[in-house]
């Protein structure tokens, strides 16, 4: 966090103006207003950088700003499950369970749930794993996950930082559901997962898909809902480069967004060590 005190009133004014201009379709003026937001709040709690990228301007960030992701989930923790499951039709944790069972993978000794949120994936896999560790950037989310009593240990941290610093014993299952939409470049995540995994361990994660036609050679971009979307080719290449062999890449609908399905993939890979 920066030491400089943020002028909250100026920030709110600039952000609301930027949103209104974006909604009105005045992209140039909206981008200028979001640049003002970034000048007032360089840590970017409001996600101005991903909003600029979602309008097709500026550099695509390598990941969503930590302050933005933390703020987003801290604010929505209390209503998170209701909104995600009931309103957005999010069933990825149960799909993960189904794929592990259908592919006859597991049971597992140690599982790491990256971006555990309120513990939906941990709850879905509780009886398939002896010991579960959860990690999320949002403290409010972790408090709710803790109440479910499915995780032996919970950490409040950013996923890539945790994988980089972790001294825990390696895992034989790592899950990352709804994590990739906040990451652009996948190398740090995949490399970090490999570094924290036993040879033969399983890595299962969901992504939202960038169609190759739309990608125009780009591996990832920020989609219209300020979420990162990745090409299937990029995911396959990065997995291979970090020591994983693909077991399955399944086309799924990740969630409903404004009444439209968000096409994605559920990817299961094995770490070959």
Backbone torsions as a table, in degrees:
resi	resn	phi	psi	omega
1	UNK	NA	140.0	179.2
2	UNK	-76.2	152.5	-178.8
3	UNK	-76.5	-27.8	-175.6
4	UNK	-62.9	132.2	179.1
5	UNK	-74.2	133.1	-177.6
6	UNK	-83.3	138.3	173.0
7	UNK	-80.8	93.2	-172.5
8	UNK	-60.0	-38.6	-177.8
9	UNK	-66.5	-46.0	178.7
10	UNK	-63.0	-37.8	-179.8
11	UNK	-64.4	-48.6	-179.5
12	UNK	-61.0	-41.4	-179.1
13	UNK	-63.1	-47.7	-178.5
14	UNK	-65.4	-40.6	-177.8
15	UNK	-67.4	-44.8	179.4
16	UNK	-64.4	-38.0	177.9
17	UNK	-64.9	-43.5	179.5
18	UNK	-61.0	-45.3	179.3
19	UNK	-60.5	-44.1	-179.1
20	UNK	-63.7	-42.2	178.9
21	UNK	-65.9	-39.7	178.4
22	UNK	-62.9	-44.5	-179.7
23	UNK	-62.6	-37.0	-179.5
24	UNK	-76.5	-7.8	178.2
25	UNK	84.8	10.9	178.7
26	UNK	-90.4	81.9	-169.5
27	UNK	-63.8	-46.5	-178.0
28	UNK	-57.6	-47.6	-178.8
29	UNK	-68.2	-36.8	178.7
30	UNK	-63.5	-44.1	179.3
31	UNK	-60.8	-43.6	177.8
32	UNK	-59.5	-42.7	-179.1
33	UNK	-67.0	-39.5	177.0
34	UNK	-66.7	-31.5	175.3
35	UNK	-64.7	-37.4	175.1
36	UNK	-62.1	-42.4	177.8
37	UNK	-56.7	-46.1	-179.2
38	UNK	-64.9	-34.8	178.4
39	UNK	-66.0	-38.3	-180.0
40	UNK	-75.2	-37.3	-174.2
41	UNK	-131.3	79.9	-176.3
42	UNK	-60.3	-26.2	177.3
43	UNK	-70.8	-19.3	172.5
44	UNK	64.6	57.5	176.8
45	UNK	-61.7	-26.8	-176.4
46	UNK	-93.2	-1.5	177.6
47	UNK	71.9	32.9	-179.5
48	UNK	-59.0	-38.2	-177.8
49	UNK	-62.5	-40.6	179.3
50	UNK	-74.2	-29.1	177.1
51	UNK	-68.1	-41.3	176.7
52	UNK	-61.0	-45.6	-179.9
53	UNK	-64.1	-36.1	-179.0
54	UNK	-67.7	-19.9	176.2
55	UNK	-90.7	4.9	176.3
56	UNK	82.0	21.0	-179.4
57	UNK	-119.1	161.9	174.8
58	UNK	67.7	-177.7	177.9
59	UNK	-79.0	140.8	173.0
60	UNK	-74.0	122.2	-179.7
61	UNK	-66.2	156.0	179.2
62	UNK	-75.3	-21.1	171.7
63	UNK	-160.7	163.3	176.4
64	UNK	-66.8	144.2	-179.2
65	UNK	-59.2	137.1	-179.7
66	UNK	-54.1	-44.4	-177.0
67	UNK	-61.0	-36.0	179.6
68	UNK	-67.5	-49.7	-177.1
69	UNK	-63.8	-43.0	-179.9
70	UNK	-62.5	-46.3	-179.6
71	UNK	-63.1	-46.3	-178.4
72	UNK	-55.1	-49.0	-175.2
73	UNK	-80.3	-32.8	174.5
74	UNK	-60.3	-41.1	-178.0
75	UNK	-67.6	-35.5	-171.7
76	UNK	-101.8	4.8	-172.9
77	UNK	-55.1	-45.1	-174.8
78	UNK	-63.1	-37.0	-175.9
79	UNK	-103.4	2.8	-170.5
80	UNK	-52.8	-53.5	-174.8
81	UNK	-65.8	-42.2	-179.1
82	UNK	-59.7	-47.6	-178.6
83	UNK	-66.5	-47.9	-173.0
84	UNK	-67.4	-48.7	-173.5
85	UNK	-82.1	-49.9	-174.2
86	UNK	-75.6	-45.7	-172.8
87	UNK	-90.9	-36.5	-175.7
88	UNK	-100.2	0.7	175.2
89	UNK	59.8	41.7	-176.6
90	UNK	-87.4	114.8	-178.1
91	UNK	-127.6	21.6	-175.2
92	UNK	-58.2	-42.0	179.6
93	UNK	-56.1	-40.8	178.6
94	UNK	-70.4	-33.5	175.2
95	UNK	-63.1	-40.2	178.0
96	UNK	-58.7	-47.0	179.7
97	UNK	-58.6	-47.6	-177.9
98	UNK	-60.9	-43.8	-178.6
99	UNK	-66.6	-43.2	179.3
100	UNK	-59.5	-40.3	-179.5
101	UNK	-71.3	-45.5	-178.7
102	UNK	-64.3	-34.5	-179.6
103	UNK	-86.1	2.1	179.2
104	UNK	55.8	46.4	177.5
105	UNK	-105.3	136.7	-178.3
106	UNK	97.6	-179.8	1.8
107	UNK	-66.8	166.4	-173.7
108	UNK	-118.9	147.1	176.9
109	UNK	-79.5	-56.5	-175.0
110	UNK	-125.3	125.2	178.9
111	UNK	-117.4	140.2	172.9
112	UNK	-114.3	120.7	-179.4
113	UNK	-103.5	100.4	-178.2
114	UNK	-79.4	133.1	-177.2
115	UNK	62.4	50.3	-170.6
116	UNK	-65.8	-20.0	180.0
117	UNK	57.7	-133.1	-178.7
118	UNK	-87.0	5.3	174.3
119	UNK	96.0	23.5	-179.3
120	UNK	-63.1	-44.4	-178.1
121	UNK	-71.3	-41.5	177.2
122	UNK	-58.0	-42.8	179.7
123	UNK	-64.6	-38.4	-178.1
124	UNK	-67.9	-29.0	-173.8
125	UNK	-109.4	8.5	-171.6
126	UNK	-49.8	-43.6	-175.2
127	UNK	-84.9	-2.0	179.6
128	UNK	-98.3	-7.4	-173.8
129	UNK	-131.5	137.1	178.4
130	UNK	-73.6	-40.3	-174.3
131	UNK	-139.9	131.3	-177.9
132	UNK	-121.5	135.5	173.6
133	UNK	-117.3	130.9	179.5
134	UNK	-116.9	149.0	178.3
135	UNK	-144.1	137.2	178.4
136	UNK	-151.0	150.6	-179.7
137	UNK	-75.3	-20.4	-175.6
138	UNK	-98.3	117.6	179.1
139	UNK	-63.2	-37.8	-179.8
140	UNK	-62.4	-37.9	177.3
141	UNK	-65.2	-44.7	-177.2
142	UNK	-62.6	-37.0	177.3
143	UNK	-58.9	-43.6	-179.6
144	UNK	-69.2	-41.4	178.4
145	UNK	-60.4	-38.9	-178.3
146	UNK	-61.2	-35.2	-179.2
147	UNK	-64.7	-22.0	-178.5
148	UNK	-77.6	-16.9	176.3
149	UNK	57.4	37.8	174.7
150	UNK	-105.2	-20.8	-178.1
151	UNK	-98.3	134.2	173.7
152	UNK	-70.2	-38.6	-177.3
153	UNK	-138.4	142.3	175.9
154	UNK	-130.8	139.8	178.3
155	UNK	-124.7	143.6	170.3
156	UNK	-100.3	109.3	-178.0
157	UNK	-166.7	161.9	171.8
158	UNK	-78.5	140.4	-171.5
159	UNK	-54.5	-52.6	-175.8
160	UNK	-65.5	-39.6	178.5
161	UNK	-62.8	-43.0	-180.0
162	UNK	-60.6	-47.5	-178.8
163	UNK	-62.2	-34.0	-179.2
164	UNK	-70.2	-38.2	-172.2
165	UNK	-99.0	-12.1	-167.7
166	UNK	-61.7	133.3	177.4
167	UNK	-109.4	1.9	-177.8
168	UNK	-64.7	164.1	173.2
169	UNK	-60.7	152.8	179.6
170	UNK	-66.5	162.6	-175.9
171	UNK	-109.7	156.7	173.2
172	UNK	-111.7	2.5	168.1
173	UNK	-145.7	127.9	172.6
174	UNK	-124.4	127.8	178.2
175	UNK	-114.7	148.6	176.0
176	UNK	-146.5	85.8	179.8
177	UNK	-97.8	128.9	-179.8
178	UNK	61.0	34.5	175.1
179	UNK	-101.8	-42.7	-175.5
180	UNK	-59.9	-29.9	177.3
181	UNK	-62.7	-10.2	177.9
182	UNK	-108.6	3.1	179.1
183	UNK	-123.1	138.5	173.6
184	UNK	-93.6	-76.1	178.3
185	UNK	-67.6	130.8	-174.0
186	UNK	-101.0	-10.3	-178.4
187	UNK	-53.6	-49.1	-178.6
188	UNK	-60.3	-39.1	179.9
189	UNK	-66.6	-49.8	-175.6
190	UNK	-67.6	-41.9	178.6
191	UNK	-64.3	-42.9	178.8
192	UNK	-62.6	-40.4	177.5
193	UNK	-62.2	-45.4	179.9
194	UNK	-59.1	-42.3	-177.6
195	UNK	-66.2	-21.1	-175.3
196	UNK	-109.3	18.7	-170.3
197	UNK	-126.4	143.8	172.0
198	UNK	-71.2	144.7	173.4
199	UNK	-54.9	136.3	-176.3
200	UNK	87.8	-5.0	-179.9
201	UNK	-67.2	158.5	-175.9
202	UNK	-107.0	134.9	177.1
203	UNK	-119.7	119.3	-178.9
204	UNK	-128.6	129.9	-175.1
205	UNK	-151.8	159.7	177.1
206	UNK	-109.2	151.0	176.0
207	UNK	-139.5	160.4	170.6
208	UNK	-104.9	139.5	-162.7
209	UNK	-95.8	132.5	170.9
210	UNK	-96.6	111.5	179.9
211	UNK	-62.2	140.2	-176.1
212	UNK	-56.2	-36.1	-179.0
213	UNK	-60.3	-44.8	-178.4
214	UNK	-74.2	-28.8	-173.9
215	UNK	-64.5	-38.2	178.9
216	UNK	53.8	44.0	177.1
217	UNK	89.2	-10.0	179.5
218	UNK	-82.2	141.4	178.7
219	UNK	-75.1	-30.0	-178.9
220	UNK	-155.9	161.5	173.4
221	UNK	-154.6	170.6	174.7
222	UNK	-89.9	122.8	-178.5
223	UNK	-79.2	-177.7	-175.1
224	UNK	-65.1	-18.6	-179.8
225	UNK	-102.0	24.8	178.6
226	UNK	61.9	25.7	177.7
227	UNK	-115.9	142.5	179.4
228	UNK	-72.1	136.9	174.1
229	UNK	-120.8	142.4	-172.4
230	UNK	-124.4	146.9	174.6
231	UNK	-78.1	151.0	177.2
232	UNK	-61.5	-39.6	-179.7
233	UNK	-59.1	-45.1	-179.2
234	UNK	-61.4	-44.2	179.8
235	UNK	-60.9	-45.9	179.8
236	UNK	-60.7	-44.9	-178.0
237	UNK	-64.5	-44.7	-177.4
238	UNK	-67.5	-38.0	177.7
239	UNK	-60.9	-48.9	-178.7
240	UNK	-60.5	-39.5	-176.9
241	UNK	-69.5	-21.8	-177.0
242	UNK	-106.6	12.6	171.3
243	UNK	94.8	19.5	178.2
244	UNK	-106.9	144.5	169.1
245	UNK	-108.1	138.1	-176.9
246	UNK	-76.1	128.6	173.7
247	UNK	-93.4	-44.8	-176.6
248	UNK	-158.8	141.2	170.5
249	UNK	-128.5	110.9	-169.4
250	UNK	-109.5	131.2	176.2
251	UNK	-76.9	128.6	-179.3
252	UNK	-135.6	165.2	165.5
253	UNK	-97.7	115.3	-174.0
254	UNK	-70.6	-44.0	-177.1
255	UNK	-168.8	166.8	172.5
256	UNK	-92.3	139.3	180.0
257	UNK	-135.1	113.0	-176.0
258	UNK	51.9	43.2	176.1
259	UNK	80.0	-3.4	-179.4
260	UNK	-109.7	140.8	176.6
261	UNK	-68.2	147.5	173.1
262	UNK	-102.0	101.7	-177.7
263	UNK	-67.9	138.4	-179.0
264	UNK	-152.7	-169.1	178.0
265	UNK	-131.2	147.1	166.8
266	UNK	-109.8	118.9	-170.3
267	UNK	-113.6	129.2	176.5
268	UNK	-118.8	125.7	-177.7
269	UNK	-136.8	157.0	178.8
270	UNK	-115.1	134.7	177.8
271	UNK	-80.9	121.0	-176.1
272	UNK	-90.9	-12.7	171.7
273	UNK	77.9	NA	NA
